[in-house]
Amino acid sequence: MSVTLRGLTDDDLDDLVAMEQELFGPGAWSRQSLAEEIVGPGRWYVGAESEGALIGYAGLWFDGDDAQVMTVGTRPEAQGRGVGRLLLDALLDRARELRAGAMFLEVRVDNDPALALYRRAGFEQIGLRKRYYQPENVDAWTMRKDLT
């Protein structure tokens, strides 16, 4: 599968909303939240495209010191094919370009594929947030990767 990365725009909102619903169900961001997020201050969002279709997306937030992974999502049919890692690597590259000292993220404790992806990329668990994910009240691992 050939995958290219590109910046996300308002033209991608229909696809983003559909992917959010597919991946996160009741916890999915609304169209309005996504529209604000992809152009928000300190935000950088990238999409993964294959054969003209958006198959994944990822975003980061940079506060001037550290970066935070906002999301990495891949359509189910593209999972396990390296798309998530390609997106995560793009976020890490961008954080390094911005001279971020570290990258942080939060991931559901029961999301084994995402946890494996982040561990392979060198992220370490640093804490546990109780009932972080709403409305399911699922705990989340807080993870960190040093970029210096």
C-alpha positions, -999 to 999 in steps of 0.1 A, spaced: 0 0 0 14 34 -10 8 61 15 15 98 13 12 124 41 -3 158 37 -16 186 58 -53 185 67 -77 212 56 -114 220 61 -120 199 30 -112 168 50 -138 174 77 -163 149 64 -137 121 63 -124 131 97 -158 131 113 -165 96 98 -132 83 111 -137 97 145 -171 81 148 -157 48 135 -127 48 158 -140 64 190 -178 60 189 -195 81 217 -161 97 226 -156 111 191 -149 147 186 -177 167 169 -174 183 135 -171 217 152 -144 205 176 -124 190 147 -128 221 126 -114 242 154 -87 217 163 -70 213 129 -64 251 127 -60 259 164 -30 278 178 0 256 183 -17 227 164 -3 207 135 -24 180 118 -14 156 91 -34 131 71 -23 98 55 -37 92 21 -38 60 -1 -53 58 -36 -70 92 -31 -87 83 2 -79 96 37 -70 65 58 -55 81 88 -47 113 106 -26 126 135 -21 159 153 1 175 178 0 206 201 31 225 209 31 249 238 66 264 232 84 238 254 69 204 250 46 188 224 16 166 230 1 140 207 -35 150 203 -45 120 182 -33 92 159 -61 74 141 -61 49 113 -91 34 96 -96 -2 106 -88 -16 72 -54 2 72 -45 -8 108 -14 -31 112 1 -18 79 25 8 94 2 38 88 0 47 125 38 45 128 42 67 97 19 93 113 36 91 147 70 95 130 57 127 113 45 141 146 79 133 162 97 149 133 76 180 136 81 182 174 119 180 168 117 208 141 99 229 167 127 221 192 103 205 217 121 190 247 97 161 250 65 146 236 36 136 258 4 117 252 -25 100 269 -38 66 257 -66 43 270 -52 16 292 -71 -10 272 -58 2 238 -32 -25 233 -23 -17 197 -17 20 205 3 12 236 25 -11 215 30 16 189 40 42 215 63 18 234 81 8 201 86 45 194 103 49 228 75 64 249 76 55 286 46 53 309 49 80 336 14 80 352 -22 69 352 -52 92 348 -83 77 364 -115 79 345 -100 101 319 -119 90 288 -155 101 288 -182 90 288 -168 55 294 -147 65 325 -118 45 312 -83 51 327 -55 64 305 -17 60 306 3 92 304 34 86 284 65 106 276 94 106 251 125 127 255 134 146 224 166 162 235 
